[in-house]
Amino acid sequence: MINGLPPAAILILGAFLVPFLKGRLKSAYLLLLPAIAFITVVSIPEGIHWTVGFLNYDLVFGRVDRLSRIFGYMFTIISFIGTLYALHLENEDGQHVAAFLAAGGALGATFAGDLVSLFVSLELMTIASTYLIWARGTEASYTAGMRYLLVHLFGGLCLLVGIIIHVHQTGSIEFGVIGLNGFASYLILIGFGINCAFPLLHAWLPDAYPEATITGTVFLGALTTKAAVYALARAFPGTEVLIWIGAAMTVFPIFYAAVENDLRRVLSYSIVNQVGFMVAGIGIGTTLAVNGAVAHAFNNILFKALLFMSMGAVMHQTGKSNATDLGGLYKTMPLTTLFCIIGAVSISGFPFFNGFVSKSMILAAATHEGMGMLWLVLLFASAGVLHHAGIKIPYHAFFAHDSGIRTKEPPVNMILAMGLAAFLCIFIGLVPGPLYNILPHPVDYQPYTGAHVLDQFQLLSFAVLAFCLLILAGLHPVEIRVILLDVDWFYRKGAKVFYRLAKFLFKDPSPEAASPQLSGEGKGIPGGAKVNP
């Protein structure tokens, strides 16, 4: 243990020193903090650590086992990579502080041995994440951040009420396996489900993440949903309803991502899709399935961060993120192009990249349990991933038509961060043993069999062929002007009705029709629908 502090406390307390440092000392400190947290995660022995008495209970800030440790690795590694990526932000102390607080909240939730510590950690992560959206400084980011905050406060309220009822019924605040066995457990599941972006509860994610700062999105994409995945793996393993919730999550975002023009929003929908694989694996509940879900969470943090960083680099250099505004950037941003391609083939599950060695575990688990329909759904979703994230992102950003934009590579720290993430994507894909060795359960699985590799190449080949035919026929959806209505449109309409009713009941004389934070004003269309220009 380093300094006797939990990993979360290292980041949370260390964050408040950032504004007082300058120059190279600040840069060194920013990188040192997550490195110390990582070393702490490595060095803590398994067991219960850092307990504090609270009323008649014990708060546990350090419940360490194989499940919590691997998520601790995830959050400290991405904290280092994300901080390196943001190192050029010399006058943005607020972003650095918020990023460390959000990562500290995720770590706190990971090592929490009780429901109270879990709740407080998740709420800290929510508040800090909201700042990373607001820090963009635009009207759209403010309204999106407000919606993000309100949705997660509702999720936190569900979680809190569920915890109170659960503690009243059981007399224990221990955070362990809960299962669906009563009203309290359903409330807790909804609280986790909002953070996980369950279907119908997901719209906050593609609404808010594209409006966050370029560097903040790297942290957002890695922390909120993965902390929720950890909570599900801890509390609801083998819960059958999660199988079909996860299956739905893998499918429906594909259709939104296929016609979305904003490439950062495409990646946001892709997060929902990828988390669906993890949720389905947790729902299956076997050792192979849970190992696959956790391994995919680890790998997803890396390749999704790499894709967000590459799109962030493009936005940093060009100020644009729409597919129709980009193209031809490979000529002046070759390294960023290469890193984006590595992230794209990784998320698509190409053999010898990290996505393959984890996603195939979940598919194999479905097969072993005789879940043929689930296997088909996940297979279809895998093809969709290749289309919208594996091909669409690099093709429209760096190739496609020549946009005429001539720029240069981003700052060297951004290149180094992308390079580190790309290296890990390749290394884990080539040598999955080190990852398998730290999974929650012993691993008896070999990804590189002839059948696995052949099946994946067949799937990928047909998906690539379909994309090429759409492009050649001029039918690719990004070229079509569409209006995207997600479920948040209905929330906003309902909020406007509620707001008007409240004004009528309380005789508010102000002329505004509805709260802009709820109605989606600033996004271009009344009601919050998004238009592809």
For each residue, the residues with C-beta under 8 A, 3 or more apart:
1: 4 5 40 43 44 49
2: 5 10 36 39 40 43
3: 10
4: 1
5: 1 2 9 10 13 40
6: 9 10 40 49 50 61 62 107 108 111
7: 10 11 37 40 41 44 72 76 107 111
8: 11 12 61 104 105 107 108 110 111 121
9: 5 6 12 13 61 104
10: 2 3 5 6 7 13 14 33 36 37 40 104
11: 7 8 14 15 33 34 37 79 100 101 103 104 107
12: 8 9 15 100 101 104 105 108 124
13: 5 9 10 16
14: 10 11 17 18 29 33 36 100
15: 11 12 18 33 96 97 100 101 104
16: 13 19 97
17: 14 20 21 29
18: 14 15 21 26 29 30 93 96 97 100
19: 16 93 97
20: 17
21: 17 18 25 26 29
22: 25 26
23: 26 27
24: 27 28
25: 21 22 28 29
26: 18 21 22 23 29 30
27: 23 24 30 31 87
28: 24 25 31 32
29: 14 17 18 21 25 26 32 33
30: 18 26 27 33 83 87 96
31: 27 28 34 35 80 83 84 87
32: 28 29 35 36
33: 10 11 14 15 29 30 36 37 79 83 100
34: 11 31 37 38 76 79 80 83 100 103
35: 31 32 38 39 80
36: 2 10 14 32 33 39 40
37: 7 10 11 33 34 40 41 76 79 107
38: 34 35 41 42 73 76 77 80
39: 2 35 36 42 43
40: 1 2 5 6 7 10 36 37 43 44
41: 7 37 38 44 69 72 73 76
42: 38 39 73
43: 1 2 39 40
44: 1 7 40 41 49 62 64 69
45: 64
46: 64 65 66 69
47: 64
48: 51 60 62 63 64 113
49: 1 6 44 60 61 62 63 64
50: 6 60 61 62
51: 48 58 59 60 61 62 113
52: 58 59 61
53: 57 58 59
54: 57 58 59 116
55:
56:
57: 53 54 114 116 173
58: 51 52 53 54 114
59: 51 52 53 54 114 116 117 173
60: 48 49 50 51 63 112 113 114 117
61: 6 8 9 49 50 51 52 108 111 112 113 117
62: 6 44 48 49 50 51 111 113
63: 48 49 60 68 111 112 113 175
64: 44 45 46 47 48 49 68 69 111
65: 46 68 69 440
66: 46 69 70 438 439 440 441
67: 70 71 230 233 234 294 440
68: 63 64 65 71 72 110 111 230
69: 41 44 46 64 65 66 72 73 438
70: 66 67 73 74 294 298 438 439 440
71: 67 68 74 75 110 226 227 230 294 297
72: 7 41 68 69 75 76 107 110 111
73: 38 41 42 69 70 76 77 298 438
74: 70 71 77 78 222 226 297 298 301
75: 71 72 78 79 103 106 107 110 222 223 226 227
76: 7 34 37 38 41 72 73 79 80 103 107
77: 38 73 74 80 81 301 302 424
78: 74 75 81 82 103 218 219 222 223 301 302 305
79: 11 33 34 37 75 76 82 83 99 100 103 219
80: 31 34 35 38 76 77 83 84
81: 77 78 84 85 218 305 417 420 421
82: 78 79 85 86 99 103 215 218 219 222 305 417
83: 30 31 33 34 79 80 86 87 96 99
84: 31 80 81 87 413 416 417 420
85: 81 82 215 218 309 312 413 414 417 418
86: 82 83 89 92 95 96 99 215 218 413
87: 27 30 31 83 84 413
88: 411 413 414
89: 86 92 95 96 215
90:
91:
92: 86 89 95 96 135
93: 18 19 96 97
94: 97 98 131 135
95: 86 89 92 98 99 131 132 135 213 215 216
96: 15 18 30 83 86 89 92 93 99 100
97: 15 16 18 19 93 94 100 101
98: 94 95 101 102 128 129 131 132 135 216
99: 79 82 83 86 95 96 102 103 128 132 215 216 219
100: 11 12 14 15 18 33 34 79 96 97 103 104
101: 11 12 15 97 98 104 105 124 125 127 128
102: 98 99 105 106 124 125 128 129 132 219 220 223
103: 11 34 75 76 78 79 82 99 100 106 107 219 223
104: 8 9 10 11 12 15 100 101 107 108 121 124
105: 8 12 101 102 108 109 121 122 123 124 125 126 128 223 227
106: 75 102 103 109 110 121 125 223 224 226 227
107: 6 7 8 11 37 72 75 76 103 104 110 111 121
108: 6 8 12 61 104 105 111 112 117 118 120 121 124 125
109: 105 106 112 117 118 121 122 125 227 230 231
110: 8 68 71 72 75 106 107 227 230
111: 6 7 8 61 62 63 64 68 72 107 108
112: 60 61 63 108 109 115 117 118 121 175
113: 48 51 60 61 62 63 117 174 175
114: 57 58 59 60 117 118 173 174 175
115: 112 118 119 163 166 167 173 174 175
116: 54 57 59 119 120 163 173
117: 59 60 61 108 109 112 113 114 120 121 175
118: 108 109 112 114 115 121 122 175 231
119: 115 116 122 123 156 159 160 163
120: 108 116 117 123 124
121: 8 104 105 106 107 108 109 112 117 118 124 125
122: 105 109 118 119 125 126 156 159 195 227 231
123: 105 119 120 126 127 156
124: 12 101 102 104 105 108 120 121 127 128
125: 101 102 105 106 108 109 121 122 128 129 223 224 227
126: 105 122 123 129 130 149 152 153 156 224
127: 101 123 124 130 131 149
128: 98 99 101 102 105 124 125 131 132
129: 98 102 125 126 132 133 148 219 220 223 224
130: 126 127 133 134 145 148 149 152
131: 94 95 98 127 128 134 135 145
132: 95 98 99 102 128 129 135 212 213 216 217 219 220
133: 129 130 136 141 144 145 148 208 209 211 212 213 216 220
134: 130 131 137 141 142 145
135: 92 94 95 98 131 132 141 212 213 216
136: 133 140 141 211 212 213 216
137: 134 141
138: 141 142 211 522
139: 142 143 522
140: 136 143 144 211 522 523
141: 133 134 135 136 137 138 144 145 211 212
142: 134 138 139 145 146 517 522
143: 139 140 146 147 516 517 520 521 522 523
144: 133 140 141 147 148 207 208 211 523
145: 130 131 133 134 141 142 148 149 208 211
146: 142 143 149 150 517
147: 143 144 150 151 204 207 208 488 517 518 520
148: 129 130 133 144 145 151 152 204 207 208
149: 126 127 130 145 146 152 153
150: 146 147 153 154 517 518
151: 147 148 154 155 194 201 204
152: 126 130 148 149 155 156 194 195 204
153: 126 149 150 156 157
154: 150 151 157 158 194
155: 151 152 158 159 190 191 193 194 195 201
156: 119 122 123 126 152 153 159 160 191
157: 153 154 160 161
158: 154 155 161 162 187 188 190 191 194
159: 119 122 155 156 162 163 187 188 190 191 192
160: 119 156 157 163 164 191
161: 157 158 164 165 187
162: 158 159 165 166 183 184 185 186 187 188 189 190 191
163: 115 116 119 159 160 166 167 173 184 188
164: 160 161 167 168
165: 161 162 168 169 183 184 187
166: 115 162 163 169 170 178 184 185 188
167: 115 163 164 170 171 172 173
168: 164 165 171
169: 165 166 182 184
170: 166 167
171: 167 168
172: 167
173: 57 59 114 115 116 163 167
174: 113 114 115
175: 63 112 113 114 115 117 118 234 235
176: 234 235
177: 234 235 236 237
178: 166 181 185 188 235 236
179: 185 235 236 239
180: 185 186 189 236 239 241
181: 178 185
182: 169 185 186
183: 162 165 186 187
184: 162 163 165 166 169 187 188
185: 162 166 178 179 180 181 182 188 189
186: 162 180 182 183 189 190
187: 158 159 161 162 165 183 184 190 191
188: 158 159 162 163 166 178 184 185 191 192 235
189: 162 180 185 186 192 193 236 239
190: 155 158 159 162 186 187 193 194 201
191: 155 156 158 159 160 162 187 188 194 195
192: 159 188 189 195 196 228 231 232 235 236
193: 155 189 190 196 198 201 228 245
194: 151 152 154 155 158 190 191 197 198 201 204
195: 122 152 155 191 192 224 225 227 228 231
196: 192 193 225 228 229 232 275 279
197: 194 201 202 204 205 225 249 271 272 275
198: 193 194 201 202 245 249 279
199: 202 245 248 249 252
200: 487
201: 151 155 190 193 194 197 198 204
202: 197 198 199 205 206 249 253 272 487
203: 206 207 486 487 488 491
204: 147 148 151 152 194 197 201 207 208 488
205: 197 202 208 209 225 268 269 271 272
206: 202 203 209 210 256 265 268 269 272 486
207: 144 147 148 203 204 211 486 488 528
208: 133 144 145 147 148 204 205 211 212 220
209: 133 205 206 212 217 220 221 264 265 267 268 271
210: 206 217 262 264 265 268 321
211: 133 136 138 140 141 144 145 207 208
212: 132 133 135 136 141 208 209 216 217 220
213: 95 132 133 135 136 216 217
214: 217 312 315 316
215: 82 85 86 89 95 99 218 219 312
216: 95 98 99 132 133 135 136 212 213 219 220
217: 132 209 210 212 213 214 220 221 264 308 312
218: 78 81 82 85 86 215 221 222 305 308 309 312
219: 78 79 82 99 102 103 129 132 215 216 222 223
220: 102 129 132 133 208 209 212 216 217 223 224
221: 209 217 218 225 267 268 271 304 305 308
222: 74 75 78 82 218 219 226 301 304 305
223: 75 78 102 103 105 106 125 129 219 220 226 227
224: 106 125 126 129 195 220 227 228
225: 195 196 197 205 221 228 229 271 275
226: 71 74 75 106 222 223 229 230 297 300 301
227: 71 75 105 106 109 110 122 125 195 223 224 230 231
228: 192 193 195 196 224 225 231 232
229: 196 225 226 232 233 275 278 279 282 293 297
230: 67 68 71 109 110 226 227 233 234 297
231: 109 118 122 192 195 227 228 234 235
232: 192 196 228 229 235 236 237 242 279 282
233: 67 229 230 236 237 282 290 293 294 440
234: 67 175 176 177 230 231 237
235: 175 176 177 178 179 188 192 231 232
236: 177 178 179 180 189 192 232 233 239 242 282 283
237: 177 232 233 234 282 285 290
238: 282 283 284 285 286
239: 179 180 189 236 242 282 283 285
240: 243 244 283
241: 180 244 245 283
242: 232 236 239 245 246 279 280 282 283
243: 240 246 247 280 283 284 371 374
244: 240 241 247 248 283
245: 193 198 199 241 242 248 249 276 279 280 283
246: 242 243 249 250 275 276 277 278 279 280 281 282 283
247: 243 244 250 251 276 280 374 377 378 381
248: 199 244 245 251 252 276
249: 197 198 199 202 245 246 252 253 272 273 275 276 279 280
250: 246 247 253 254 273 276 277 280 377 378 381
251: 247 248 254 273 276 377 380 381 384
252: 199 248 249 255 256 272
253: 202 249 250 256 257 269 270 272 273 276
254: 250 251 257 258 269 273 381 384 385 387 388
255: 252 258 259
256: 206 252 253 259 260 269 484 486
257: 253 254 260 266 269 270 273 384 388 389 392
258: 254 255 384 387 388 392 477
259: 255 256 477 478 480 482 484 532
260: 256 257 265 266 269 478 484 530 532
261: 322 323 324 478 532 533
262: 210 265 266 321 322 323 530 532
263: 266 267 311 314 321 322 323 326 392 393 396 397
264: 209 210 217 267 268 308 311 312 315 321
265: 206 209 210 260 262 268 269 530
266: 257 260 262 263 269 270 388 389 392 393
267: 209 221 263 264 270 271 304 307 308 311 389 393
268: 205 206 209 210 221 264 265 271 272
269: 205 206 253 254 256 257 260 265 266 272 273 388
270: 253 257 266 267 273 274 304 307 347 385 388 389
271: 197 205 209 221 225 267 268 274 275 304
272: 197 202 205 206 249 252 253 268 269 275 276
273: 249 250 251 253 254 257 269 270 276 277 381 384 385
274: 270 271 277 278 296 300 304 347 385
275: 196 197 225 229 246 249 271 272 278 279 300
276: 245 246 247 248 249 250 251 253 272 273 279 280 381
277: 246 250 273 274 280 281 293 296 359 362 378 381
278: 229 246 274 275 281 282 293 294 296 297 300 362
279: 196 198 229 232 242 245 246 249 275 276 282 283 293
280: 242 243 245 246 247 249 250 276 277 283 284 289 293 362 366 374 378
281: 246 277 278 284 289 290 292 293 296 361 362 365
282: 229 232 233 236 237 238 239 242 246 278 279 285 289 290 293
283: 236 238 239 240 241 242 243 244 245 246 279 280 289
284: 238 243 280 281 289 290 362 365 366 369 371
285: 237 238 239 282 289 290
286: 238 289 290 365 368 369
287: 290 291 441 442
288: 291 292 361 364 365 368 444 445
289: 280 281 282 283 284 285 286 292 293 361 362 365 366 369
290: 233 237 281 282 284 285 286 287 293 294 440 441
291: 287 288 294 295 361 436 439 440 441 443 445
292: 281 288 289 295 296 358 359 360 361 362 364 365
293: 229 233 277 278 279 280 281 282 289 290 296 297 362
294: 67 70 71 233 278 290 291 297 298 439 440
295: 291 292 298 299 357 358 361 435 436 439
296: 274 277 278 281 292 293 299 300 355 358 359 361 362
297: 71 74 226 229 230 278 293 294 300 301
298: 70 73 74 294 295 301 302 358 435
299: 295 296 302 303 346 354 355 357 358 425 428 435
300: 226 274 275 278 296 297 303 304 347 355 358
301: 74 77 78 222 226 297 298 304 305
302: 77 78 298 299 305 306 346 354 421 424 425 428
303: 299 300 306 307 343 346 347 353 354 355 421 425
304: 221 222 267 270 271 274 300 301 307 308 343 347
305: 78 81 82 218 221 222 301 302 308 309 421
306: 302 303 309 310 339 340 342 343 346 418 421 422 425
307: 267 270 303 304 310 311 340 343 344 347 389 393
308: 217 218 221 264 267 304 305 311 312
309: 85 218 305 306 312 313 339 414 417 418 421
310: 306 307 313 314 336 339 340 343 397 418
311: 263 264 267 307 308 314 315 321 340 393 397
312: 85 214 215 217 218 264 308 309 315 316 414
313: 309 310 316 317 333 336 409 410 414 418
314: 263 310 311 317 318 320 321 326 329 333 336 397
315: 214 264 311 312 318 319 320 321
316: 214 312 313 410 414
317: 313 314 333 407 408 409 410
318: 314 315 325 326 329 405 407
319: 315
320: 314 315 325 326 405
321: 210 262 263 264 311 314 315 325 326
322: 261 262 263 325 326 532 533
323: 261 262 263 326 392 396 397 400 478
324: 261 396 478 479 532 533
325: 318 320 321 322 403
326: 263 314 318 320 321 322 323 329 396 397 398 400 403 405
327: 396 397 398 399 400 401 402 403
328: 331 398 399 400 401 402 403 404 405
329: 314 318 326 332 333 336 337 397 398 403 405 407
330: 333 334 337 398 399
331: 328 334 406
332: 329 405 406 407 408 409
333: 313 314 317 329 330 336 337 398 407 408 409 410
334: 330 331 337 338 409
335: 338 339 409 415 418 419
336: 310 313 314 329 333 339 340 398 409 410 415 418
337: 329 330 333 334 340 341 394 398
338: 334 335 341 342 422
339: 306 309 310 335 336 342 343 418 419 421 422
340: 306 307 310 311 336 337 343 344 393 394 397 398
341: 337 338 344 345 394
342: 306 338 339 345 346 353 422 425 426
343: 303 304 306 307 310 339 340 346 347 421 422 425
344: 307 340 341 347 348 389 390 391 393 394
345: 341 342 348 350 353 355 390
346: 299 302 303 306 342 343 349 350 353 354 355 425 429
347: 270 274 300 303 304 307 343 344 355 385 389 390
348: 344 345 355 382 385 386 389 390 391 460
349: 346 353 355 356 359 360 382 385 386 456 460
350: 345 346 353 355 356 456 460
351: 356 429 448 453 456 457
352: 356 426 429 430
353: 303 342 345 346 349 350 356 425 426 429
354: 299 302 303 346 357 358 424 425 426 427 428 429 432 435
355: 296 299 300 303 345 346 347 348 349 350 358 359 425 429
356: 349 350 351 352 353 359 360 429 447 456
357: 295 299 354 360 361 428 429 432 435 447
358: 292 295 296 298 299 300 354 355 361 362 435
359: 277 292 296 349 355 356 362 363 382
360: 292 349 356 357 363 364 447 452 456
361: 281 288 289 291 292 295 296 357 358 364 365 445 447
362: 277 278 280 281 284 289 292 293 296 358 359 365 366 378
363: 359 360 366 367 375 378 379 382
364: 288 292 360 361 367 368 445 452
365: 281 284 286 288 289 292 361 362 368 369
366: 280 284 289 362 363 369 371 374 375 378
367: 363 364 370 371 372 375
368: 286 288 364 365
369: 284 286 289 365 366
370: 367
371: 243 284 366 367 374 375
372: 367 375 376
373: 376 377
374: 243 247 280 366 371 377 378
375: 363 366 367 371 372 378 379
376: 372 373 379 380
377: 247 250 251 373 374 380 381
378: 247 250 277 280 362 363 366 374 375 381 382
379: 363 375 376 382 383 459
380: 251 376 377 383 384
381: 247 250 251 254 273 276 277 377 378 384 385
382: 348 349 359 363 378 379 385 386 459
383: 379 380 386 387 459 462 463 466
384: 251 254 257 258 273 380 381 387 388 463
385: 254 270 273 274 347 348 349 381 382 388 389 390
386: 348 349 382 383 389 390 391 459 460 463 464 467
387: 254 258 383 384 390 391 392 463 466 467
388: 254 257 258 266 269 270 384 385 391 392 393
389: 257 266 267 270 307 344 347 348 385 386 392 393
390: 344 345 347 348 385 386 387 393 463
391: 344 348 386 387 388 394 395 463 464 467
392: 257 258 263 266 323 387 388 389 395 396 467 478
393: 263 266 267 307 311 340 344 388 389 390 396 397
394: 337 340 341 344 391 397 398 399
395: 391 392 398 399 400 467
396: 263 323 324 326 327 392 393 399 400 478
397: 263 310 311 314 323 326 327 329 340 393 394
398: 326 327 328 329 330 333 336 337 340 394 395
399: 327 328 330 394 395 396
400: 323 326 327 328 395 396
401: 327 328
402: 327 328
403: 325 326 327 328 329
404: 328
405: 318 320 326 328 329 332
406: 331 332
407: 317 318 329 332 333
408: 317 332 333
409: 313 317 332 333 334 335 336 415
410: 313 316 317 333 336 414 415
411: 88 414 415
412: 415 416
413: 84 85 86 87 88 416 417
414: 85 88 309 312 313 316 410 411 417 418
415: 335 336 409 410 411 412 418 419
416: 84 412 413 419 420
417: 81 82 84 85 309 413 414 420 421
418: 85 306 309 310 313 335 336 339 414 415 421 422
419: 335 339 415 416 422 423
420: 81 84 416 417 423 424
421: 81 302 303 305 306 309 339 343 417 418 424 425
422: 306 338 339 342 343 418 419 425 426
423: 419 420 426 427
424: 77 302 354 420 421 427 428
425: 299 302 303 306 342 343 346 353 354 355 421 422 428 429
426: 342 352 353 354 422 423 429 430
427: 354 423 424 430 431
428: 299 302 354 357 424 425 431 432 434 435
429: 346 351 352 353 354 355 356 357 425 426 432
430: 352 426 427
431: 427 428 434
432: 354 357 428 429 435 436 447
433: 436 437
434: 428 431 437 438
435: 295 298 299 354 357 358 428 432 438 439
436: 291 295 432 433 439 443 445
437: 433 434 443
438: 66 69 70 73 434 435
439: 66 70 291 294 295 435 436 443
440: 65 66 67 70 233 290 291 294
441: 66 287 290 291
442: 287
443: 291 436 437 439
444: 288
445: 288 291 361 364 436
446: 449
447: 356 357 360 361 432 452
448: 351 452 453
449: 446 452 453
450: 453 454
451: 454 455
452: 360 364 447 448 449 455 456
453: 351 448 449 450 456 457
454: 450 451 457 458
455: 451 452 458 459
456: 349 350 351 356 360 452 453 459 460
457: 351 453 454 460 461
458: 454 455 461 462
459: 379 382 383 386 455 456 462 463
460: 348 349 350 386 456 457 463 464
461: 457 458 464 465
462: 383 458 459 465 466
463: 383 384 386 387 390 391 459 460 466 467
464: 386 391 460 461 467 468
465: 461 462 468 469
466: 383 387 462 463 469 470
467: 386 387 391 392 395 463 464 470 471 476
468: 464 465 471 472
469: 465 466 472 473
470: 466 467 473 475 476
471: 467 468 474 476
472: 468 469
473: 469 470
474: 471 479
475: 470
476: 467 470 471 479
477: 258 259 480 482
478: 259 260 261 323 324 392 396 532
479: 324 474 476
480: 259 477 532
481: 531 532 533
482: 259 477 531 532
483: 525 529 530 531
484: 256 259 260 529 530 531 532
485: 489 529
486: 203 206 207 256 489 530
487: 200 202 203 490 491
488: 147 203 204 207 491 492 520 528
489: 485 486 492 493 520 527 528 529
490: 487 493 494
491: 203 487 488 494 495 518
492: 488 489 495 496 518 519 520 527 528
493: 489 490 496 497 527
494: 490 491 497 498
495: 491 492 498 499 514 515 518 519
496: 492 493 499 500 513 514 515 518 519
497: 493 494 500 501
498: 494 495 501 502
499: 495 496 502 503 514 515 518
500: 496 497 503 504 513 514
501: 497 498 504 505
502: 498 499 505 506 508
503: 499 500 506 507 508 510
504: 500 501 507
505: 501 502
506: 502 503
507: 503 504
508: 502 503
509:
510: 503
511:
512: 515 516
513: 496 500 519
514: 495 496 499 500 518 519
515: 495 496 499 512 518 519
516: 143 512 519 520 521 522
517: 142 143 146 147 150
518: 147 150 491 492 495 496 499 514 515
519: 492 495 496 513 514 515 516 526 527 528
520: 143 147 488 489 492 516 523 525 526 527 528 529
521: 143 516 526
522: 138 139 140 142 143 516
523: 140 143 144 520 528 529 530
524: 530 531
525: 483 520 528 529 530 531
526: 519 520 521
527: 489 492 493 519 520
528: 207 488 489 492 519 520 523 525
529: 483 484 485 489 520 523 525
530: 260 262 265 483 484 486 523 524 525
531: 481 482 483 484 524 525
532: 259 260 261 262 322 324 478 480 481 482 484
533: 261 322 324 481
